[in-house]
Amino acid sequence: MTLNVPISLRTHDDGGAPLFNDDGDPYVDVAIDGEDIGNQISSGLQGHLTVSGCLVGDINDFLLGAPLDLAISLAASQISAQISSLETAIEDALGALWVQGSAPVLDTELTYDLHPTAIEHEEEGLRIVMGGLLTAEEAPCIAESEVEGSLLTVTDMPAMSATVPNTLDEYHAGILLSDDFTNQALYAVWRGGVMCFAVADLGDSALSTSYLGLLLGLDSQERLDELLFLGEVPMMIRTVPEVPPQVTFDGDHDINIIVEGLGIEFYPMMQDRFTRLATVAIDVTAGVDLEIDPTGALAIDLHLDTDHLNPRVTYNEIAPDLNELLESNFGGFLGVIIDTVGGSLLEGMTIGMPTFNGLGLTALDLEALGSSPTLLDFLGTYALLGQTTGGESSGGCDGCADSAGCGADGCAAGGLGDESGCGGEGGCGIDGCG
């Protein structure tokens, strides 16, 4: 016997305000309709016993109908009696999934709200649908932008699948990430000014106008000397994103990020102040690929396309005759800057994954999904669970007092006595740590 029990969720009141319990915590109101419990009993008995047109048939119809109605009534009454406690149990469980708060990202405070909106139970499994929102105060660096929100693609959520879509591979847990939520989150990051940088040094060295020589080439050195007659001076590079980045899932990588019109402004020190010399706008395309590596860590590979930046000078009042050189040499210049500042990131990084009693993620399969083949606006992430250590995060203290590891003082005080730290295999000796 199969019973269908309707369950509905409510996280906001009729006026759109969030619900809160007596303790002031976010609240999920669960309602189970005990009057609308469906069943498949009648259809299951159809055709198994047919007697009609006589007294025996009349008796049969009565006897068949009475126990059936009684069974349904008893089952429904039992469920109805438990509805209140069942609603409370579900509300408590879903309440733990409601996450609200704020977090600093660089100098920007991002506010987030993530809460359950629906429960779907089918033969393929159980799915909890979550809704969310990220917000941030508008940063001065993007105040002149006319963009008022993120890209929205209104489509149906892909159906649940017993195996990884387009394959017969099994999975234990899955997450569907919509491009709507991802792009809204990136819009909040952009609106808060997280993408607005002011760079005055590269690594351990101060940024100076010597890098302009790299950008313009040796043939323009004489012209550059005319502009900067005081010789080499400090310089600042500032980024100003015109529009928020957008994410797609149907490109060459698991996650594809496009930033159009990213302004790169050059400010050399002139007459005792930083003065804008020129602005070059570029279109940045980046890709992210994810997998679980053999150690159990999450491996993240970043790919940055520096061959199709489409550089164009949008401001240059001092030396417009150099615009062509600025545009033609910009890709190579940016490549040097990236290798200097974040080259190690593009070589890949890993994040150690949590485990529970030795159980964690052992495999990850990502698929672009959608309600139609022409609009793959969901990223399906399907995971296998098994015995694993979870791996280790990259970027730790692998040496001592060198550019790749930690400083000597940090080694002596930090107690880094493991295989990758001080006094361990892969690190430096105890004597060398100080």
C-alpha positions as CSV (number, residue, x, y, z in Angstrom):
1,M,0.0,0.0,0.0
2,T,1.4,3.4,-1.0
3,L,0.2,6.6,0.6
4,N,0.9,10.1,-0.8
5,V,1.2,12.7,2.0
6,P,1.3,16.3,0.8
7,I,3.9,18.4,2.7
8,S,4.3,22.2,2.2
9,L,6.9,24.6,3.5
10,R,6.6,28.3,4.5
11,T,9.5,30.5,5.4
12,H,7.9,33.9,5.1
13,D,4.5,35.4,6.0
14,D,2.0,36.8,3.6
15,G,3.7,40.2,3.6
16,G,7.1,38.7,2.7
17,A,8.7,39.0,6.1
18,P,10.8,36.0,7.4
19,L,9.2,33.8,10.1
20,F,10.9,33.6,13.5
21,N,10.2,31.3,16.5
22,D,9.9,32.4,20.1
23,D,13.7,32.4,20.5
24,G,14.1,34.8,17.6
25,D,15.7,32.1,15.3
26,P,14.6,31.7,11.6
27,Y,11.7,29.3,11.4
28,V,10.4,26.9,8.7
29,D,6.6,26.3,9.0
30,V,5.8,22.8,7.8
31,A,2.2,21.9,7.0
32,I,1.0,18.3,6.3
33,D,-2.5,18.1,4.8
34,G,-4.2,15.2,6.6
35,E,-7.4,15.7,4.6
36,D,-5.7,15.1,1.3
37,I,-3.8,11.8,1.8
38,G,-3.9,10.0,-1.5
39,N,-3.5,6.2,-2.1
40,Q,-3.1,3.7,-4.9
41,I,-5.1,0.9,-3.4
42,S,-8.2,1.0,-5.6
43,S,-6.1,1.0,-8.8
44,G,-4.0,-1.9,-7.5
45,L,-7.1,-4.1,-6.9
46,Q,-8.8,-3.4,-10.2
47,G,-9.2,-6.5,-12.4
48,H,-8.3,-9.0,-9.6
49,L,-12.0,-9.9,-8.8
50,T,-15.0,-9.1,-11.0
51,V,-18.5,-10.4,-10.1
52,S,-21.5,-8.2,-11.0
53,G,-25.2,-8.3,-12.1
54,C,-26.4,-10.6,-9.2
55,L,-26.8,-10.8,-5.5
56,V,-23.3,-12.2,-5.1
57,G,-21.9,-9.3,-7.0
58,D,-23.7,-6.8,-4.8
59,I,-22.4,-8.5,-1.7
60,N,-18.9,-8.6,-3.2
61,D,-19.0,-4.9,-4.0
62,F,-20.0,-4.2,-0.5
63,L,-17.4,-6.4,1.1
64,L,-14.6,-5.2,-1.2
65,G,-15.5,-1.6,-0.6
66,A,-16.0,-1.7,3.1
67,P,-12.6,-3.2,4.1
68,L,-10.9,-1.0,1.5
69,D,-12.5,2.2,2.9
70,L,-11.7,0.9,6.4
71,A,-8.1,0.3,5.6
72,I,-7.7,3.7,4.1
73,S,-9.5,5.4,6.9
74,L,-7.4,3.6,9.6
75,A,-4.1,4.5,7.8
76,A,-5.2,8.1,7.3
77,S,-6.3,8.4,10.9
78,Q,-3.0,7.0,12.2
79,I,-1.0,9.5,10.0
80,S,-3.3,12.3,11.0
81,A,-2.7,11.5,14.7
82,Q,1.0,11.8,14.1
83,I,0.9,14.9,11.9
84,S,1.6,17.4,14.7
85,S,4.7,15.6,16.0
86,L,5.8,14.9,12.4
87,E,5.5,18.6,11.5
88,T,7.6,19.5,14.5
89,A,10.3,17.0,13.8
90,I,10.6,18.2,10.2
91,E,10.5,21.9,11.3
92,D,13.4,21.2,13.7
93,A,15.4,19.4,11.0
94,L,14.9,22.1,8.4
95,G,15.5,24.9,10.8
96,A,19.1,23.7,11.2
97,L,19.5,24.2,7.4
98,W,18.5,27.9,7.6
99,V,21.8,29.8,7.6
100,Q,21.9,33.6,8.1
101,G,24.8,35.9,8.9
102,S,27.6,38.0,7.4
103,A,31.2,37.4,6.5
104,P,34.1,39.7,5.5
105,V,35.5,39.2,2.0
106,L,38.6,41.4,1.8
107,D,37.2,44.8,2.9
108,T,33.6,44.0,2.0
109,E,31.0,42.7,4.4
110,L,28.7,40.2,2.6
111,T,25.3,39.3,4.2
112,Y,23.9,35.9,3.3
113,D,20.6,34.0,3.8
114,L,20.2,30.4,2.8
115,H,17.0,28.5,3.7
116,P,14.9,25.4,2.6
117,T,11.9,26.1,0.3
118,A,10.6,22.7,-0.6
119,I,11.0,18.9,0.0
120,E,10.7,16.5,-2.9
121,H,10.5,12.7,-2.3
122,E,10.5,10.4,-5.3
123,E,11.7,6.9,-6.2
124,E,15.1,8.3,-7.1
125,G,15.6,9.8,-3.6
126,L,14.9,12.8,-1.4
127,R,15.7,16.4,-2.5
128,I,15.6,19.5,-0.3
129,V,15.3,22.6,-2.4
130,M,17.1,25.7,-0.9
131,G,16.7,29.4,-1.7
132,G,19.3,32.0,-1.0
133,L,20.4,35.6,-1.2
134,L,23.7,37.5,-0.9
135,T,23.8,41.2,-0.4
136,A,26.4,44.0,0.1
137,E,26.5,47.7,0.5
138,E,27.3,49.5,-2.8
139,A,31.0,50.3,-3.1
140,P,32.0,53.7,-4.4
141,C,34.1,52.1,-7.2
142,I,31.0,50.8,-8.9
143,A,28.6,53.6,-8.0
144,E,28.5,54.9,-11.6
145,S,27.4,51.6,-13.0
146,E,23.9,51.3,-14.3
147,V,23.6,47.5,-13.6
148,E,20.8,46.9,-11.2
149,G,20.8,43.1,-10.8
150,S,22.1,39.8,-11.9
151,L,21.2,37.7,-15.0
152,L,18.1,35.6,-14.4
153,T,17.2,32.5,-16.4
154,V,13.7,31.2,-15.4
155,T,13.7,27.4,-16.1
156,D,12.5,24.3,-14.4
157,M,14.8,22.3,-12.1
158,P,16.1,19.1,-13.7
159,A,14.4,15.9,-12.5
160,M,16.1,13.7,-10.0
161,S,18.1,10.8,-11.4
162,A,19.0,7.4,-9.8
163,T,22.4,7.6,-11.5
164,V,24.7,10.4,-12.6
165,P,22.9,12.0,-15.6
166,N,24.1,10.9,-19.1
167,T,25.8,7.9,-17.4
168,L,25.1,4.7,-15.5
169,D,27.4,5.7,-12.7
170,E,26.0,5.5,-9.2
171,Y,26.3,8.3,-6.6
172,H,25.6,8.8,-2.9
173,A,24.8,12.5,-2.7
174,G,24.3,15.3,-5.1
175,I,23.9,19.0,-5.3
176,L,22.3,21.0,-8.1
177,L,23.6,24.6,-8.3
178,S,21.6,27.0,-10.4
179,D,23.3,29.8,-12.4
180,D,20.7,32.2,-11.0
181,F,22.0,31.8,-7.5
182,T,25.6,31.8,-8.6
183,N,25.3,34.9,-10.7
184,Q,23.3,36.6,-7.9
185,A,26.1,35.8,-5.5
186,L,28.7,37.2,-7.9
187,Y,26.6,40.3,-8.3
188,A,26.7,40.9,-4.6
189,V,30.5,40.4,-4.6
190,W,30.9,42.8,-7.4
191,R,28.5,45.4,-5.9
192,G,30.4,45.3,-2.6
193,G,33.6,46.3,-4.4
194,V,35.5,43.0,-3.9
195,M,36.8,43.2,-7.5
196,C,38.1,46.7,-7.0
197,F,41.8,46.4,-6.3
198,A,44.6,48.9,-5.8
199,V,47.9,47.3,-6.3
200,A,51.1,49.1,-5.3
201,D,53.5,46.2,-5.0
202,L,54.2,42.9,-6.6
203,G,55.3,40.3,-4.1
204,D,58.2,41.8,-2.1
205,S,59.0,44.7,-4.5
206,A,57.2,48.0,-5.0
207,L,55.4,48.6,-8.2
208,S,57.0,51.3,-10.3
209,T,56.9,52.8,-13.8
210,S,59.6,50.3,-14.9
211,Y,56.7,48.0,-15.7
212,L,55.4,50.5,-18.2
213,G,58.6,49.8,-20.2
214,L,57.6,46.2,-20.3
215,L,54.1,47.1,-21.5
216,L,55.2,49.6,-24.2
217,G,58.3,47.9,-25.3
218,L,61.9,49.0,-25.8
219,D,61.1,51.0,-28.9
220,S,59.0,53.4,-26.8
221,Q,61.5,54.0,-24.1
222,E,62.4,57.4,-25.3
223,R,58.7,58.5,-25.5
224,L,58.2,57.1,-22.0
225,D,61.2,59.1,-20.7
226,E,59.6,62.2,-22.0
227,L,56.4,61.5,-20.1
228,L,58.1,60.5,-16.9
229,F,61.0,63.0,-17.0
230,L,61.7,62.4,-13.3
231,G,62.8,58.9,-14.0
232,E,61.4,55.8,-12.4
233,V,58.7,56.6,-9.9
234,P,56.2,54.5,-7.8
235,M,53.1,53.4,-9.6
236,M,49.7,52.1,-8.6
237,I,47.4,49.9,-10.8
238,R,43.7,50.0,-10.0
239,T,40.9,47.6,-11.3
240,V,37.4,48.9,-11.9
241,P,34.8,46.3,-13.1
242,E,32.1,47.9,-15.2
243,V,29.7,45.0,-14.9
244,P,29.4,42.0,-12.6
245,P,30.9,38.7,-13.7
246,Q,28.7,35.9,-15.1
247,V,28.9,32.2,-14.7
248,T,27.9,29.5,-17.2
249,F,28.2,25.7,-16.9
250,D,28.1,24.6,-20.6
251,G,31.6,25.8,-21.6
252,D,35.0,24.1,-21.8
253,H,35.3,23.8,-18.0
254,D,33.1,22.8,-15.1
255,I,32.6,26.4,-14.2
256,N,33.1,29.2,-16.7
257,I,33.4,32.8,-15.6
258,I,33.2,35.9,-17.9
259,V,34.1,39.4,-16.8
260,E,33.4,42.0,-19.5
261,G,34.8,45.5,-19.4
262,L,37.3,45.1,-16.5
263,G,39.1,48.5,-16.4
264,I,42.8,48.5,-15.6
265,E,43.9,52.0,-14.6
266,F,47.6,53.1,-14.4
267,Y,48.5,55.7,-11.8
268,P,52.2,56.8,-11.8
269,M,53.4,59.2,-9.1
270,M,53.5,62.6,-10.8
271,Q,53.8,66.0,-9.0
272,D,53.6,64.3,-5.6
273,R,50.4,62.5,-6.3
274,F,49.1,59.4,-8.2
275,T,47.8,60.6,-11.5
276,R,45.8,58.5,-13.9
277,L,47.9,57.9,-17.0
278,A,45.6,55.5,-19.0
279,T,42.8,53.0,-18.7
280,V,42.7,49.7,-20.6
281,A,39.4,47.7,-20.6
282,I,39.7,43.9,-21.1
283,D,37.3,41.0,-21.2
284,V,38.4,38.2,-18.9
285,T,37.4,34.5,-19.4
286,A,38.4,32.1,-16.7
287,G,37.6,28.4,-16.1
288,V,37.5,26.3,-13.0
289,D,37.7,22.5,-12.9
290,L,37.1,20.5,-9.8
291,E,37.9,16.9,-8.8
292,I,38.8,14.7,-5.8
293,D,42.5,13.9,-6.1
294,P,44.1,10.5,-5.1
295,T,44.7,11.8,-1.5
296,G,41.0,12.8,-1.0
297,A,41.5,16.5,-1.2
298,L,39.5,18.8,-3.5
299,A,41.7,19.8,-6.4
300,I,40.9,23.1,-8.0
301,D,42.4,24.0,-11.4
302,L,42.1,27.6,-12.6
303,H,42.5,28.5,-16.2
304,L,42.8,32.1,-17.4
305,D,42.6,32.9,-21.1
306,T,45.1,35.7,-21.8
307,D,44.9,35.3,-25.6
308,H,41.4,36.8,-26.0
309,L,41.4,39.8,-23.7
310,N,40.2,42.2,-26.4
311,P,42.1,45.1,-24.8
312,R,41.0,48.6,-25.7
313,V,42.1,51.9,-24.4
314,T,39.2,53.8,-22.8
315,Y,41.2,56.7,-21.3
316,N,44.5,58.3,-22.3
317,E,44.6,62.0,-22.4
318,I,48.4,62.3,-21.8
319,A,49.8,60.2,-24.6
320,P,47.1,58.9,-27.0
321,D,49.8,58.1,-29.5
322,L,50.7,55.1,-27.4
323,N,47.2,53.6,-27.5
324,E,48.1,51.0,-30.2
325,L,51.1,49.8,-28.3
326,L,49.1,49.6,-25.1
327,E,46.5,47.4,-26.8
328,S,48.9,45.1,-28.7
329,N,51.2,44.4,-25.8
330,F,48.7,44.2,-23.0
331,G,48.2,40.4,-23.1
332,G,52.0,39.8,-22.6
333,F,52.2,42.4,-19.8
334,L,49.2,40.9,-17.9
335,G,50.8,37.5,-18.2
336,V,53.9,38.7,-16.5
337,I,51.9,40.3,-13.7
338,I,49.8,37.1,-13.2
339,D,52.9,34.9,-13.1
340,T,54.5,37.3,-10.5
341,V,51.5,37.7,-8.2
342,G,49.4,34.5,-8.6
343,G,51.2,32.1,-10.8
344,S,51.1,29.4,-8.1
345,L,47.3,29.6,-8.1
346,L,47.1,28.8,-11.8
347,E,49.2,25.7,-11.2
348,G,46.4,24.3,-9.1
349,M,45.6,24.2,-5.5
350,T,44.0,21.7,-3.1
351,I,41.6,22.0,-0.1
352,G,41.6,19.3,2.6
353,M,38.1,17.9,2.9
354,P,36.3,17.1,6.2
355,T,35.7,13.4,7.2
356,F,33.5,11.7,9.7
357,N,34.9,8.6,11.3
358,G,37.1,8.2,8.3
359,L,34.2,8.6,5.8
360,G,34.4,11.4,3.2
361,L,34.3,12.2,-0.5
362,T,36.2,9.8,-2.7
363,A,35.0,10.9,-6.2
364,L,33.2,13.9,-7.8
365,D,31.4,14.0,-11.1
366,L,30.2,17.4,-12.4
367,E,27.6,17.6,-15.2
368,A,26.0,20.7,-16.9
369,L,22.2,20.1,-16.8
370,G,19.0,21.9,-17.8
371,S,15.4,21.6,-18.9
372,S,16.6,21.8,-22.5
373,P,19.8,20.9,-24.4
374,T,20.2,24.5,-25.4
375,L,20.1,26.0,-21.9
376,L,22.2,24.1,-19.4
377,D,21.8,26.4,-16.5
378,F,22.4,24.0,-13.6
379,L,25.6,22.4,-12.4
380,G,25.0,18.9,-11.1
381,T,27.7,17.8,-8.6
382,Y,27.5,14.1,-7.7
383,A,29.7,12.5,-5.1
384,L,30.7,9.0,-3.9
385,L,31.4,8.5,-0.3
386,G,34.0,6.1,1.1
387,Q,37.0,5.7,3.4
388,T,39.5,8.6,3.0
389,T,41.8,10.8,4.9
390,G,40.4,13.9,3.2
391,G,43.8,15.0,1.9
392,E,45.6,18.3,2.8
393,S,45.3,21.9,1.7
394,S,48.0,23.4,-0.4
395,G,49.9,26.5,0.6
396,G,51.0,25.3,4.0
397,C,54.4,25.7,5.6
398,D,56.5,23.3,3.5
399,G,59.8,25.0,4.3
400,C,61.5,27.2,6.8
401,A,62.6,30.8,6.4
402,D,62.3,30.7,2.6
403,S,59.9,32.0,0.0
404,A,57.9,28.8,-0.1
405,G,57.6,28.2,3.6
406,C,57.3,30.0,6.9
407,G,59.7,32.3,8.5
408,A,62.2,31.1,11.0
409,D,60.4,32.7,13.9
410,G,57.1,31.2,12.8
411,C,58.8,27.8,12.7
412,A,60.3,28.0,16.2
413,A,57.1,29.2,17.8
414,G,54.5,27.3,15.8
415,G,55.4,23.8,16.8
416,L,55.3,22.6,13.1
417,G,56.7,19.2,13.8
418,D,54.8,17.3,11.1
419,E,56.1,15.8,7.9
420,S,55.7,19.0,6.0
421,G,56.9,21.5,8.5
422,C,59.7,22.2,10.9
423,G,62.1,19.4,11.8
424,G,60.1,17.0,9.6
425,E,60.4,15.3,6.3
426,G,60.1,17.9,3.5
427,G,60.8,20.8,5.9
428,C,64.0,22.1,7.4
429,G,66.0,20.7,10.3
430,I,65.3,21.7,13.9
431,D,68.6,23.6,14.0
432,G,67.7,25.5,10.9
433,C,64.4,26.5,12.4
434,G,66.0,28.5,15.2
